[in-house]
């Protein structure tokens, strides 16, 4: 399974669990490489936090697992995006909603500016991360079970 590239046609033939496993495996491999700085801008308004990231052409990033659905805006560029649901090419300008539990791999085909918008009144970045990000799928499952109660 390691020979399958996340962005080729074989990836779409895998199960969601196999895709998730490949994404996590790629994340582990990337963490052993020298990290590239992707500049961030943080925007706050009453009830919302927006995180804007600039991704240089050719960069591959693995995102975090989001606990909640949220708005995404790609205002510049084109990229390939792999999730456990498959692969798609996204090009600016585009606005879309990510479902809860989404973790993605982004390959920037050109310079990309991507903004995520999260509903929160919090302004402390560490607290926002705790509020909107699950550190693992196990944590996400526990979080979802607490919501069911």
C-alpha positions as CSV (number, residue, x, y, z in Angstrom):
1,X,0.0,0.0,0.0
2,X,3.0,2.4,0.5
3,X,3.6,2.5,-3.2
4,X,0.3,4.2,-3.9
5,X,0.5,7.9,-4.3
6,X,-2.3,9.9,-2.6
7,X,-2.9,11.8,-5.9
8,X,-3.0,9.0,-8.4
9,X,-6.0,6.9,-9.6
10,X,-5.3,4.0,-7.4
11,X,-6.0,6.1,-4.2
12,X,-9.7,6.4,-5.2
13,X,-10.0,2.6,-5.3
14,X,-9.0,2.2,-1.7
15,X,-11.5,2.1,1.2
16,X,-11.9,5.1,3.4
17,X,-10.0,3.4,6.2
18,X,-7.1,2.6,3.8
19,X,-7.1,6.2,2.6
20,X,-7.1,7.5,6.2
21,X,-4.1,5.2,7.0
22,X,-2.1,6.4,4.0
23,X,-2.8,10.1,5.0
24,X,-1.5,9.4,8.6
25,X,1.5,7.5,7.2
26,X,2.4,10.4,4.9
27,X,2.0,12.8,7.9
28,X,4.5,10.6,9.9
29,X,7.0,10.7,7.0
30,X,6.6,14.5,6.5
31,X,7.3,15.1,10.2
32,X,10.7,13.6,9.8
33,X,11.6,16.1,7.0
34,X,12.7,19.7,7.4
35,X,9.6,21.8,7.9
36,X,8.7,24.6,5.5
37,X,7.3,27.8,6.9
38,X,3.8,28.5,5.6
39,X,2.9,32.1,6.8
40,X,-0.3,32.4,8.8
41,X,-2.6,35.4,9.4
42,X,-5.2,35.3,12.2
43,X,-8.4,37.2,11.9
44,X,-10.9,37.7,14.7
45,X,-14.4,39.0,14.7
46,X,-17.3,38.6,17.1
47,X,-18.1,34.9,17.0
48,X,-15.6,33.9,14.4
49,X,-11.9,33.1,14.0
50,X,-10.4,32.9,10.5
51,X,-7.0,31.3,9.9
52,X,-5.3,32.2,6.6
53,X,-2.4,30.2,5.4
54,X,-0.1,30.8,2.4
55,X,1.2,27.6,0.8
56,X,4.0,28.0,-1.7
57,X,3.8,26.1,-5.0
58,X,5.1,22.5,-4.7
59,X,4.5,22.3,-1.0
60,X,2.7,19.4,0.6
61,X,0.9,19.9,3.9
62,X,-1.1,17.6,6.0
63,X,-3.9,19.3,7.9
64,X,-5.3,18.5,11.3
65,X,-8.5,16.7,12.2
66,X,-11.3,19.3,12.6
67,X,-14.0,18.5,15.2
68,X,-16.7,20.7,13.6
69,X,-17.9,21.5,10.1
70,X,-16.3,24.8,8.9
71,X,-16.1,27.2,6.0
72,X,-13.0,27.1,3.7
73,X,-12.1,29.8,1.2
74,X,-9.3,29.4,-1.4
75,X,-8.7,32.9,-2.6
76,X,-5.6,32.2,-4.6
77,X,-4.1,29.3,-6.5
78,X,-4.8,25.7,-7.4
79,X,-4.1,22.5,-5.4
80,X,-4.8,18.8,-5.2
81,X,-6.6,17.8,-2.0
82,X,-6.7,14.2,-0.7
83,X,-9.0,13.2,2.1
84,X,-10.4,9.8,3.2
85,X,-13.2,10.6,0.7
86,X,-10.9,10.8,-2.3
87,X,-9.0,13.4,-4.3
88,X,-10.1,16.6,-5.9
89,X,-8.5,19.5,-7.6
90,X,-9.5,22.9,-6.2
91,X,-8.9,26.3,-7.8
92,X,-9.5,29.8,-6.6
93,X,-11.9,31.4,-6.1
94,X,-13.8,28.7,-4.3
95,X,-15.7,28.6,-1.0
96,X,-16.9,25.3,0.5
97,X,-17.8,23.5,3.7
98,X,-15.6,20.8,5.3
99,X,-17.5,18.2,7.3
100,X,-16.5,17.3,10.8
101,X,-13.6,14.9,11.0
102,X,-11.9,16.0,7.8
103,X,-8.2,15.6,7.6
104,X,-6.6,16.5,4.3
105,X,-3.3,16.5,2.4
106,X,-2.8,19.5,0.1
107,X,-0.4,19.6,-2.8
108,X,0.0,23.2,-4.0
109,X,0.1,23.2,-7.8
110,X,0.6,27.0,-7.6
111,X,0.9,29.5,-4.7
112,X,-2.2,29.0,-2.6
113,X,-4.0,31.2,-0.1
114,X,-6.5,29.1,2.0
115,X,-8.6,30.4,4.8
116,X,-10.6,28.4,7.3
117,X,-13.3,30.0,9.4
118,X,-14.3,28.6,12.8
119,X,-17.2,29.7,15.0
120,X,-15.8,30.7,18.3
121,X,-15.6,33.6,20.7
122,X,-12.2,32.6,21.8
123,X,-9.1,34.7,20.8
124,X,-6.3,32.6,22.4
125,X,-4.9,30.4,19.7
126,X,-4.0,27.5,22.0
127,X,-7.6,27.5,23.3
128,X,-9.0,27.7,19.8
129,X,-6.9,24.7,18.8
130,X,-8.2,22.7,21.7
131,X,-11.7,23.7,20.8
132,X,-11.7,22.9,17.1
133,X,-8.9,20.3,16.6
134,X,-8.8,16.6,17.5
135,X,-5.3,15.3,18.0
136,X,-6.3,11.8,16.7
137,X,-9.2,9.9,15.3
138,X,-9.6,8.2,18.7
139,X,-10.0,11.7,20.3
140,X,-12.5,12.6,17.6
141,X,-14.5,9.5,18.3
142,X,-14.5,10.2,22.0
143,X,-15.6,13.8,21.3
144,X,-18.5,12.6,19.1
145,X,-19.6,10.1,21.7
146,X,-19.8,12.9,24.3
147,X,-22.0,14.9,21.9
148,X,-24.4,11.9,21.6
149,X,-25.1,11.8,25.3
